[in-house]
Amino acid sequence: MEKKLPRIKALLTPGEVAKRSGVAVSALHFYESKGLITSIRNSGNQRRYKRDVLRYVAIIKIAQRIGIPLATIREAFGVLPEGHTLSAKEWKQLSSQWREELDRRIHTLVALRDELDGCIGCGCLSRSDCPLRNP
């Protein structure tokens, strides 16, 4: 059975998605190669995207900005049906998981900063004594 294409006006070119989302066309192709987004090929074998890809690209950008690995993003998207647009409840659940990870990173960075403050001026940085070199 052949996959029915959505109405033509409902589809966006890679250039349109890039312009509206603020990412390069090459980034869209990269995201697609990593399984983060999907496209449909038209009769000329050109990529076309459903409008919901704009939300997925926005989520990818947010997640990358806070340091979430692409593999983690792909796992999160993997539990959603294809072409599914996240509800507010689903976004809250997803972002709360990422928030916990971000909080852990912040805690680690604050501890590292505090240890660094203690090392300023001491000049130790020895392999055996320095907590920064030997965590």
C-alpha positions as semicolon CSV with decimal commas, in nm:
position;residue;x (nm);y (nm);z (nm)
1;M;0,000;0,000;0,000
2;E;0,141;0,335;-0,100
3;K;0,178;0,607;0,161
4;K;-0,067;0,889;0,087
5;L;0,097;1,229;0,074
6;P;-0,058;1,514;0,272
7;R;-0,194;1,811;0,080
8;I;0,080;1,997;-0,103
9;K;0,027;2,318;0,097
10;A;0,078;2,122;0,418
11;L;0,433;2,032;0,313
12;L;0,739;2,252;0,349
13;T;1,060;2,252;0,149
14;P;1,389;2,217;0,334
15;G;1,457;2,585;0,263
16;E;1,125;2,688;0,417
17;V;1,188;2,477;0,727
18;A;1,542;2,614;0,755
19;K;1,422;2,974;0,727
20;R;1,138;2,931;0,976
21;S;1,338;2,729;1,229
22;G;1,670;2,911;1,209
23;V;1,878;2,604;1,124
24;A;2,072;2,529;0,808
25;V;1,935;2,290;0,548
26;S;2,241;2,074;0,615
27;A;2,134;2,053;0,981
28;L;1,793;1,926;0,872
29;H;1,959;1,659;0,660
30;F;2,183;1,570;0,956
31;Y;1,886;1,546;1,194
32;E;1,713;1,324;0,942
33;S;2,020;1,100;0,910
34;K;2,018;1,060;1,289
35;G;1,650;0,963;1,295
36;L;1,533;1,279;1,471
37;I;1,303;1,403;1,195
38;T;1,153;1,251;0,881
39;S;1,078;1,381;0,536
40;I;0,862;1,270;0,249
41;R;1,001;1,251;-0,103
42;N;0,797;1,404;-0,383
43;S;0,780;1,267;-0,738
44;G;1,106;1,449;-0,819
45;N;1,273;1,282;-0,517
46;Q;1,294;1,615;-0,334
47;R;1,248;1,627;0,041
48;R;0,931;1,776;0,184
49;Y;0,850;1,811;0,552
50;K;0,522;1,812;0,739
51;R;0,464;2,127;0,941
52;D;0,506;1,943;1,271
53;V;0,878;1,915;1,193
54;L;0,909;2,280;1,300
55;R;0,821;2,186;1,657
56;Y;1,062;1,893;1,656
57;V;1,344;2,113;1,527
58;A;1,266;2,369;1,800
59;I;1,284;2,094;2,064
60;I;1,612;1,965;1,918
61;K;1,759;2,316;1,933
62;I;1,651;2,363;2,295
63;A;1,783;2,022;2,398
64;Q;2,116;2,076;2,223
65;R;2,153;2,416;2,384
66;I;2,134;2,260;2,729
67;G;2,368;1,978;2,630
68;I;2,129;1,689;2,579
69;P;2,292;1,434;2,344
70;L;2,122;1,363;2,012
71;A;2,087;0,997;2,109
72;T;1,883;1,099;2,414
73;I;1,665;1,326;2,202
74;R;1,610;1,042;1,953
75;E;1,509;0,807;2,237
76;A;1,256;1,062;2,361
77;F;1,112;1,106;2,012
78;G;1,113;0,730;1,957
79;V;0,828;0,670;2,199
80;L;0,603;0,907;2,005
81;P;0,397;0,797;1,706
82;E;0,532;0,922;1,372
83;G;0,400;1,266;1,286
84;H;0,276;1,321;1,641
85;T;0,273;1,676;1,772
86;L;0,366;1,699;2,140
87;S;0,090;1,806;2,374
88;A;0,163;2,047;2,658
89;K;0,149;1,753;2,901
90;E;0,398;1,549;2,696
91;W;0,633;1,846;2,664
92;K;0,618;1,903;3,040
93;Q;0,707;1,539;3,106
94;L;0,991;1,541;2,855
95;S;1,133;1,874;2,966
96;S;1,117;1,773;3,333
97;Q;1,345;1,476;3,257
98;W;1,587;1,707;3,080
99;R;1,557;1,959;3,362
100;E;1,674;1,694;3,611
101;E;1,978;1,625;3,392
102;L;2,048;1,998;3,364
103;D;2,020;2,036;3,744
104;R;2,276;1,754;3,789
105;R;2,515;1,925;3,549
106;I;2,473;2,259;3,723
107;H;2,545;2,097;4,059
108;T;2,861;1,934;3,918
109;L;2,978;2,260;3,761
110;V;2,919;2,458;4,081
111;A;3,122;2,202;4,278
112;L;3,398;2,220;4,018
113;R;3,395;2,600;4,031
114;D;3,421;2,595;4,409
115;E;3,717;2,355;4,396
116;L;3,879;2,579;4,136
117;D;3,842;2,879;4,367
118;G;4,030;2,685;4,635
119;C;4,315;2,613;4,395
120;I;4,370;2,969;4,278
121;G;4,704;3,083;4,408
122;C;4,805;2,752;4,564
123;G;4,978;2,631;4,251
124;C;4,956;2,269;4,362
125;L;4,793;2,105;4,063
126;S;4,990;1,798;4,164
127;R;4,876;1,465;4,034
128;S;4,837;1,324;4,382
129;D;4,686;1,616;4,576
130;C;4,480;1,827;4,336
131;P;4,105;1,749;4,352
132;L;4,063;1,891;4,002
133;R;4,313;1,651;3,849
134;N;4,206;1,356;4,068
135;P;3,830;1,375;4,119
